[in-house]
Every structure is written in structure tokens, then in C-alpha cells.
Amino acid sequence: MTSSAMRGNGSAPTLPDAPPSVPRVPSPEGEITRFLGWFSLGLGVPQTVAPGRVNRLIGVRDDSNSRIWQRIVGARELAAAAGIFSRPRPAGWLWARVAGDINDLALLRAAWRNKEQRPGRLAAATASVAGITAVDAFTAARMSRLPKDVTKDRSFRVKASTTVRRSPDELYAFWRDFANLPRFMAHLEAVETGPDGRSRWRATGPAGMKVEWDAEVISDRPGELIAWRTLPGSAVAHSGTVGFVPAPGDRGTEVHVDIEYAPPAGKAGSIVGKLFGEEPELQVRDDLRRFKQVIETGEVVRSEGTREGTLTRRLVAQKSAQPLERSSS
């Protein structure tokens, strides 16, 4: 082991710093959720403050009983708005809105049986509630299916680590030469480093789709840590750190990767999502496993039965496993 492997003089190893935050990219679900929050607020205030006017506006009979129901519905809308704005993943409150919408449709159905109702306005109100019910149900279902590590603005935080039987200096030197990264990162095609410390990353996505971005190193501690982030305007907004910590018992080096990225919305976001894989943490773990193999054996080894899997977009110079040679004795 080199001197860097002995850092700390027996003290507990220090884990690498967390990556700097990347700009949050609003997700379509997050934008719709915020709209529904403001919609609940905008609807709840007049229902609680001026229920009579709301009754006349939607064409139902304005009496003490209907005003009580308007205030009840208004209070529910205000509670939904507070819940949506206070939680990063407000799927439960969105489903509560769906239940409330169904109750509102039932109330409107009952209003149709009243001879004092105004059919034109009541029809418009019924159609509006039916439409917002569909939006609520769609958004609630989408938010419920989002991964647990996605915030209201879609940003992923991924952490993974492995232990490699090499010194921190050796692993740092290999990783710091970014041209080596495509040897074990499945989605990368090439990384070109410029004289100013910035680099251009090129990856291959589905159906040969090319995705490129520019990045810069923001922290560089030889033998210990590398931190980077993408430059403004990059197709993939992300930042991360890779740290090299001496493993206990002279067992090599712990490699800790901590990445945060926010894929853009729309078609580009769909491509980036497929590029990084449906399970970002699994993708990073696979990359680290290949990194360990490249460093310790010089190549990525796979068995004849190993399938590429849905996350691997490109074969990374893997050699088929060979049968063990029989001893001549």
C-alpha cells in the first residue's frame, strides 16, 4: 500500500463530501400537482367565505343547507391545498382530492333533482368537476408510481460503494483519467478532456441516440476525492463525488460514489431516463462492479449465461468466461 492508503494514522476513515446540489428540474407531475394545489386554494377560499355566491354561480338552490355543504367542501379544499404544498410527495392528498371529487359529483347529482336548479350552470359545473376528477386521478396515480428517491421536482440522489484491492492513489489515478470511464460505465461512449479542466461526455442511448454534456471538476484531492458538476445548459444536469477511503484491515480501498442528477422533462428526459436506467442505483452499482473487475483483473468478465439486461445499452468490452485449465498432473 502507498502512503495515501495509510492516511488517518489509525483514525476512522472520512467519507467523501456530498455532491453539490444540481438545479431542480420541474417534473410534469410536479407542475400539475402545484396547479392542483393552487386550484384547491382558489376554490376553497370563496366556498368558505361566500358560499351563497358560489351556489348561485354553479346554479344550485341557495339555502342554509347548501351553504353548510359549500363551507364543508371549501374546508376540505383548503386542507388539500395545505397538504399538497407541505409534502414533497403528496400522493395521499391527491387521492383525497379524488375522493372529494366523487363526493362533489354525488352532491351535484342530487342538485339535479331540485326544481329550482339552473340546468345550464349546473351542467357546466358538473362537467368541470368531472374534468378535474380525471386530472386528479391521473396525477395521483403518477405520483404514487414515482420512485421513493424522487422529489416533487424530479431529482435523483444515488449512492453506491465497493471495495477494491488496490491503493487509493492507484484508483484515483485511474478514475481521474476520464478517458478510462467508458471501460466500465455502460452508458458512456467517450469522455474528452480539454486543457481548461472541463470535459465533454458522450453517451449512446436507445436506438443509437447520442446524448452529450459538458462538465467541470470542482474539487480534486489526489488519492482522496474527485467532485464534478455539469455546466449550465447541459442535456443532463448532474453532479457527484467519488471518494477513495482506505479499507480497514489493509483490505484495499473503499470507493464511494454519490451522484445527484435531474433529467429534463419531455422527449429529452425520456431518453435520459432510459439511458440511466429505470433503477439508477442499480446502474451505478453495476458500473462499480465493472470498475472493480477492470482494476483487479484488467477486464470485465461475464459468463456465457449472463444476459445484457435492460439497463445495459452497450457491451463494455466484456470477455466471455473460459473454462479452468486442467492440471497436467
C-alpha positions as CSV (number, residue, x, y, z in Angstrom):
1,M,0.0,0.0,0.0
2,T,1.2,3.5,-0.7
3,S,1.4,6.3,1.9
4,S,-2.1,7.6,1.0
5,A,-3.6,4.2,2.0
6,M,-2.3,4.8,5.5
7,R,-3.9,8.3,5.9
8,G,-5.6,9.0,9.2
9,N,-2.9,7.4,11.4
10,G,-5.4,4.7,12.6
11,S,-8.3,7.1,12.9
12,A,-11.7,6.3,11.4
13,P,-11.8,6.9,7.6
14,T,-13.6,10.1,6.5
15,L,-16.3,9.5,3.9
16,P,-16.3,11.8,0.8
17,D,-18.2,15.0,0.8
18,A,-21.7,15.1,-0.6
19,P,-22.0,16.3,-4.2
20,P,-23.2,19.9,-4.7
21,S,-26.9,20.2,-5.4
22,V,-28.0,20.3,-9.0
23,P,-30.7,22.7,-10.2
24,R,-34.1,21.1,-9.6
25,V,-35.9,20.4,-12.9
26,P,-39.7,20.5,-12.6
27,S,-41.3,17.2,-13.5
28,P,-44.6,17.2,-15.3
29,E,-46.2,15.5,-12.3
30,G,-44.8,18.2,-10.0
31,E,-46.1,21.0,-12.3
32,I,-49.6,19.5,-12.3
33,T,-49.6,18.9,-8.6
34,R,-48.7,22.5,-7.9
35,F,-51.6,23.6,-10.2
36,L,-54.0,21.4,-8.3
37,G,-52.7,22.8,-5.0
38,W,-53.4,26.4,-6.2
39,F,-56.7,25.2,-7.7
40,S,-57.8,23.8,-4.3
41,L,-56.8,27.1,-2.6
42,G,-58.6,29.2,-5.2
43,L,-61.7,27.1,-4.8
44,G,-61.7,26.7,-1.1
45,V,-61.5,30.4,-0.1
46,P,-64.7,31.6,-1.8
47,Q,-66.6,28.4,-0.8
48,T,-65.9,29.1,2.9
49,V,-66.1,32.9,2.7
50,A,-69.0,33.4,0.3
51,P,-70.9,30.1,-0.1
52,G,-74.1,31.8,-1.3
53,R,-72.4,33.4,-4.3
54,V,-70.8,30.0,-5.2
55,N,-74.2,28.3,-5.0
56,R,-75.7,30.9,-7.4
57,L,-72.7,30.7,-9.7
58,I,-73.0,26.9,-10.2
59,G,-76.8,27.0,-10.4
60,V,-77.9,25.2,-7.3
61,R,-80.5,26.4,-4.8
62,D,-79.1,28.8,-2.3
63,D,-80.4,27.9,1.2
64,S,-78.9,27.3,4.6
65,N,-78.3,23.6,4.0
66,S,-76.4,24.1,0.7
67,R,-74.3,26.9,2.3
68,I,-73.3,24.5,5.0
69,W,-72.2,21.9,2.4
70,Q,-70.3,24.6,0.5
71,R,-68.3,25.5,3.6
72,I,-67.6,21.8,4.3
73,V,-66.3,21.3,0.7
74,G,-64.4,24.6,1.0
75,A,-62.7,23.5,4.2
76,R,-61.7,20.2,2.5
77,E,-60.2,22.1,-0.4
78,L,-58.1,24.2,1.9
79,A,-56.9,21.2,3.7
80,A,-55.9,19.5,0.4
81,A,-54.0,22.7,-0.6
82,A,-52.1,22.7,2.6
83,G,-51.3,19.0,2.3
84,I,-50.1,19.3,-1.3
85,F,-47.8,22.3,-0.6
86,S,-46.4,20.9,2.6
87,R,-45.3,17.4,1.4
88,P,-42.7,16.6,-1.2
89,R,-44.7,13.5,-2.4
90,P,-48.4,14.5,-1.8
91,A,-49.9,11.4,-3.5
92,G,-52.1,10.8,-0.4
93,W,-53.6,14.3,-0.6
94,L,-54.2,13.9,-4.3
95,W,-56.1,10.7,-3.7
96,A,-58.1,12.6,-1.1
97,R,-58.9,15.1,-3.8
98,V,-60.2,12.3,-6.0
99,A,-62.5,11.1,-3.1
100,G,-63.7,14.6,-2.6
101,D,-64.4,15.0,-6.3
102,I,-66.5,11.9,-6.3
103,N,-68.5,13.3,-3.3
104,D,-68.9,16.6,-5.2
105,L,-70.3,14.7,-8.2
106,A,-72.8,13.0,-5.9
107,L,-73.9,16.4,-4.5
108,L,-74.3,17.8,-8.0
109,R,-76.4,14.7,-9.0
110,A,-78.7,15.4,-6.0
111,A,-78.9,19.0,-7.1
112,W,-80.3,18.0,-10.5
113,R,-83.4,16.6,-8.7
114,N,-84.2,20.1,-7.3
115,K,-86.7,22.0,-9.4
116,E,-85.0,25.3,-8.5
117,Q,-81.7,24.5,-10.2
118,R,-80.4,26.3,-13.3
119,P,-79.7,23.5,-15.8
120,G,-77.2,25.4,-17.9
121,R,-74.9,26.5,-15.0
122,L,-75.4,23.1,-13.2
123,A,-74.3,21.3,-16.4
124,A,-71.2,23.4,-16.7
125,A,-70.3,22.8,-13.0
126,T,-70.8,19.0,-13.4
127,A,-68.6,18.9,-16.5
128,S,-65.9,20.9,-14.7
129,V,-65.9,18.6,-11.7
130,A,-65.8,15.6,-13.9
131,G,-62.8,17.0,-15.8
132,I,-60.9,17.9,-12.6
133,T,-61.6,14.4,-11.2
134,A,-59.9,12.9,-14.2
135,V,-56.8,15.2,-13.7
136,D,-56.7,14.4,-10.0
137,A,-56.9,10.7,-10.6
138,F,-54.2,10.8,-13.3
139,T,-51.8,12.8,-11.2
140,A,-52.4,10.8,-8.1
141,A,-51.6,7.6,-10.0
142,R,-48.5,9.0,-11.5
143,M,-47.2,10.4,-8.2
144,S,-47.9,7.1,-6.5
145,R,-45.7,5.2,-9.0
146,L,-42.7,7.6,-8.8
147,P,-39.6,6.1,-7.1
148,K,-39.0,6.9,-3.4
149,D,-35.9,8.9,-4.2
150,V,-37.6,11.4,-6.5
151,T,-38.6,14.7,-5.0
152,K,-41.5,16.8,-6.2
153,D,-39.1,18.2,-8.7
154,R,-37.6,15.1,-10.3
155,S,-34.0,14.8,-9.0
156,F,-32.3,11.6,-8.2
157,R,-29.8,11.0,-5.5
158,V,-27.8,7.8,-5.9
159,K,-25.2,6.4,-3.5
160,A,-23.1,3.2,-4.0
161,S,-19.8,1.8,-2.9
162,T,-17.5,-1.1,-3.3
163,T,-14.1,-2.3,-2.0
164,V,-11.2,-2.7,-4.5
165,R,-7.9,-4.4,-3.6
166,R,-5.7,-1.5,-4.7
167,S,-4.4,1.6,-3.1
168,P,-6.3,4.9,-3.1
169,D,-3.6,6.5,-5.2
170,E,-3.9,3.9,-7.9
171,L,-7.7,4.1,-8.0
172,Y,-7.7,7.9,-8.0
173,A,-5.2,8.0,-10.9
174,F,-7.3,5.6,-13.0
175,W,-10.6,7.4,-12.4
176,R,-9.0,10.9,-12.8
177,D,-8.1,10.0,-16.4
178,F,-11.7,10.3,-17.6
179,A,-10.9,8.5,-20.8
180,N,-10.9,5.3,-18.7
181,L,-14.5,5.7,-17.6
182,P,-16.1,4.2,-20.7
183,R,-14.2,1.0,-19.9
184,F,-16.6,0.2,-17.1
185,M,-19.6,2.7,-17.4
186,A,-22.1,1.0,-19.7
187,H,-23.8,4.1,-20.9
188,L,-20.6,6.1,-21.8
189,E,-19.1,6.1,-25.2
190,A,-16.3,8.6,-24.7
191,V,-15.1,11.4,-22.5
192,E,-12.8,14.1,-23.9
193,T,-10.9,16.4,-21.5
194,G,-9.9,19.9,-22.5
195,P,-6.9,22.0,-21.4
196,D,-9.1,24.1,-19.1
197,G,-10.1,21.1,-16.9
198,R,-13.5,20.8,-18.5
199,S,-14.6,17.7,-20.3
200,R,-17.2,16.7,-22.8
201,W,-19.1,13.4,-22.2
202,R,-20.7,11.5,-24.9
203,A,-23.2,8.6,-24.3
204,T,-25.2,6.3,-26.5
205,G,-28.9,5.9,-25.8
206,P,-31.7,3.8,-27.2
207,A,-31.6,3.1,-31.0
208,G,-28.1,4.8,-31.2
209,M,-29.4,8.1,-29.9
210,K,-26.4,10.4,-28.9
211,V,-26.5,12.4,-25.7
212,E,-23.7,14.8,-24.8
213,W,-22.9,17.2,-21.9
214,D,-20.1,19.3,-20.6
215,A,-18.7,19.0,-17.1
216,E,-16.1,20.5,-14.9
217,V,-14.1,19.3,-11.9
218,I,-14.9,21.4,-8.8
219,S,-12.8,19.6,-6.2
220,D,-9.7,17.5,-6.8
221,R,-7.8,15.9,-3.9
222,P,-5.2,13.4,-5.2
223,G,-5.7,10.0,-3.8
224,E,-8.9,11.0,-1.9
225,L,-11.7,12.6,-3.9
226,I,-12.9,13.9,-7.2
227,A,-16.0,16.1,-7.4
228,W,-17.7,17.3,-10.6
229,R,-20.8,19.0,-12.0
230,T,-22.2,19.7,-15.4
231,L,-22.1,23.1,-16.9
232,P,-25.2,25.2,-17.4
233,G,-27.2,24.2,-20.5
234,S,-26.1,20.6,-20.4
235,A,-28.6,17.9,-21.5
236,V,-28.2,16.1,-18.2
237,A,-27.9,18.3,-15.1
238,H,-25.9,16.3,-12.6
239,S,-23.1,16.5,-10.0
240,G,-21.3,13.9,-8.0
241,T,-18.3,12.8,-6.0
242,V,-16.1,9.7,-6.0
243,G,-14.1,9.2,-2.8
244,F,-11.3,6.7,-2.1
245,V,-11.0,5.7,1.6
246,P,-8.5,3.1,2.9
247,A,-10.4,0.0,3.9
248,P,-10.0,-1.4,7.4
249,G,-7.5,-4.3,7.9
250,D,-5.4,-3.4,4.9
251,R,-8.0,-4.8,2.5
252,G,-7.6,-2.2,-0.2
253,T,-9.8,0.9,-0.8
254,E,-13.4,1.7,-0.3
255,V,-14.8,3.5,-3.3
256,H,-17.8,5.7,-2.5
257,V,-19.9,7.3,-5.3
258,D,-22.5,9.9,-4.6
259,I,-24.4,11.3,-7.6
260,E,-27.4,13.7,-7.9
261,Y,-28.9,14.3,-11.3
262,A,-32.1,15.9,-12.7
263,P,-33.1,14.7,-16.2
264,P,-35.0,17.3,-18.2
265,A,-38.7,16.9,-18.9
266,G,-40.1,16.0,-22.3
267,K,-38.6,13.8,-25.0
268,A,-35.0,14.5,-23.9
269,G,-35.9,13.5,-20.4
270,S,-37.4,10.2,-21.6
271,I,-34.1,9.5,-23.5
272,V,-32.0,10.3,-20.4
273,G,-34.3,8.2,-18.2
274,K,-33.7,5.2,-20.5
275,L,-30.0,6.0,-20.7
276,F,-29.5,5.9,-16.9
277,G,-31.9,3.0,-16.5
278,E,-35.1,2.5,-14.6
279,E,-33.2,1.8,-11.4
280,P,-30.4,4.5,-11.2
281,E,-28.8,2.9,-8.1
282,L,-28.6,-0.5,-9.8
283,Q,-26.9,1.2,-12.8
284,V,-24.3,2.8,-10.6
285,R,-23.7,-0.5,-8.7
286,D,-23.2,-2.3,-11.9
287,D,-20.7,0.3,-13.0
288,L,-18.8,0.0,-9.8
289,R,-18.8,-3.8,-10.1
290,R,-17.2,-3.5,-13.6
291,F,-14.7,-0.9,-12.2
292,K,-13.6,-3.4,-9.6
293,Q,-13.2,-6.1,-12.3
294,V,-11.2,-3.8,-14.6
295,I,-8.8,-2.8,-11.8
296,E,-8.3,-6.2,-10.3
297,T,-8.3,-8.4,-13.4
298,G,-7.8,-6.0,-16.3
299,E,-11.1,-6.7,-17.9
300,V,-14.8,-7.1,-17.3
301,V,-15.7,-10.8,-17.2
302,R,-19.1,-12.3,-17.8
303,S,-20.3,-15.9,-18.0
304,E,-21.8,-17.4,-21.1
305,G,-25.2,-17.3,-19.4
306,T,-25.0,-13.6,-18.4
307,R,-27.7,-11.5,-20.2
308,E,-27.1,-7.9,-21.1
309,G,-30.2,-6.8,-19.3
310,T,-32.4,-3.8,-19.9
311,L,-30.1,-1.3,-18.3
312,T,-27.0,-2.1,-20.5
313,R,-27.2,-0.1,-23.7
314,R,-23.8,-1.1,-25.0
315,L,-21.4,-4.1,-24.4
316,V,-18.5,-2.8,-22.4
317,A,-15.6,-4.8,-23.7
318,Q,-16.6,-7.9,-21.8
319,K,-14.9,-11.2,-22.4
320,S,-16.6,-14.5,-22.2
321,A,-15.6,-16.7,-19.3
322,Q,-13.3,-19.5,-20.1
323,P,-13.2,-23.0,-18.5
324,L,-10.4,-23.6,-16.0
325,E,-7.4,-25.3,-17.4
326,R,-7.0,-28.8,-16.1
327,S,-3.8,-29.6,-14.3
328,S,-1.3,-31.7,-16.2
329,S,-0.6,-33.8,-13.1
